[in-house]
Amino acid sequence: MFGKSLKINFLLAALIGIMGLSFSGRTPSTLTAGTTDNFIPAQIITSGALTNPEGIAFDFAGNLWATNYGDNSVTKLDSNGKPLSPSTGFTGGGLNKPLGIAIDSTGNVWVTNYGNNSITKLDSNGKPLSPSGGFTGGGLNKPLGIAIDSTGNVWVANEGNNSITKLDPSGKPLSPSTGFAVNGLKLPFGIAIDSTGNVWVANEGNRITELIGVASPAEGEGAFSSNPLKTLLNKGGKTMETLTLLGAEMLPNELTLLKIIIGVGFLGWMMLLLVQAVWLDGSPVLRSSLDEYGCHYNKKHGGYHCVTGPFARKTFASKEEMLKLAA
């Protein structure tokens, strides 16, 4: 009886565990277009000095800003696609092969310049607020993605030296001369900041790097995006443990809790098996030695001990005594 219930409980626990892990690791369903769905562009915009546009962002007024890698300029369009920038686009302020773009809470536009390892800052009208060579330092080296936190600090992903640069709202570097070079960064591209101040970076090589709690909640967006696996890092850049289990990515604290649950569960099952084997004589070895009455000679009980049947858990001086009582 006890053995059967133990097996049932074990199977039930395993089933619940698998269901829970499967639930926590589920992925969103893929949306597929029906046969009648058609994606028709509302308009195709070519005006406004668009030349090999790369980065794109919207300001709070709904205007679109785009970086033009081909002619070192930035284009501004209204919500209808009408150019609000000159026929040559906005220039100056260090613009040189611009790529990433983000807009801060005051409407200023920040741009990464791949060509001269700098950052350009423009006001909401396109006027340069950065020097002719752009803001430099802080490890800027072939900068790509850019994001802005709620305090106005600017975060940049540097492909050239596998680092992250941080600038204050005035363009002053807050990162070392080599940038924040932490484990997990490899040719970083996109960068974004979540609502709790974690900085997320998309890298070449199928991974995302997360710098935990180093920024204020986000104001801007990165110029690029990706969807690979992630490597979790703390403020000092020390790699933290992660585990992907049945599709569920376990965070460090969740992994620790999982280890505790598994450890306690394992010890608990071992104790149950010990109780069954030692105190209830329910081990497979003992059960295989039971006679037709469910009893056997047991040294521990000092006589003829019954495990199952009408005299379960009772001990007799001999088998004959038990048979007399049974008769």
C-alpha positions, 0 to 999 in steps of 0.5 A: 500500500505504502509503496504504491502510494509512494510511486503515485506521489513520485509520478504526480510530482514529476508530472507537475514539475514538467508541466510547470517548467513547460509553462514557464518556458513557453514561447509566444505563438507564431502569428501567420497571415491569412490568405486574404491578408496583404501588407501594402505600404502606405507610402514610400518616402525618398525625399528629405536627403535620404541617402543609405538611411540606417538608424531611425527614431521618433520624437515626442511630436511624432516626427521621424528622424533618420541617419543617412550613412551615405552623405553624413546627415540626418533627415527629419520628416513629419508624421505624413512623411513631409521633409522638415530638414533641408534638402541636404539634411541636417549636417555638422556636429561631427556627423560622419557615417552616422548609424544609431540614433536616439532622442532624449526627453527634451527632444535632443537628437543623439547620433553615433558616428561610425566614421570618426568614433564620435557622438553628435547631438542636435537640438529638436530643430537640427542645430548641432549642439556638439563640437565639429568633431562630435563628442569623443572619449569614453571608449568610443570606437566604431559606435553603433547602437545608442540609448538614453536613460531617464536621467539623460545619460547616453549609452553606446555600443562600440563594435570596435573594442567590444565595450560600452560608452556612457556619456552625461547629458552634456556629452562628457564621458562617464566611462573609462578611456577604454569604455566599459569592457565586460565579459560577454560583449562581442562586436556589440550592435544594438543597445536598450535600457529597460524600466528597471535600469538594466542595459541590454546589448545585442552581440554578434554570435547569438547572444545578448548581454545584460548589465544589471541595474547600471542605468536609470529607466529608459527614455530612448531606443537603440538603433538595432535589435536582435533576439539571441540568447543572453548572458547575464552580467552584474555591475562589475562584469562578473558572469552570473549563472544561467540555466535554460531548462525546457526552454525556460531561461532561469535568472540567477535567483531563480536558479538558486531557488531551483537548486534548493528545491531539487536538493530538499526534494531529493533529501525528502525522497531519500528519507521516505525510502529510508523510512519505508525500508527500515521501519516498515520493512518495505524494501524490494529485497525484503518484499521479495523474501516474503512467504505466501502469508506476507511474512518472513523471519526478521532478526530486527523484530526477533521472530516471525514478522508479517509485512502484509496480510491480516497480521501486517506489522505484527511479530510472532515467536514462530510461523506455527504460532501465527498459523494457530492464531490464523486458524 
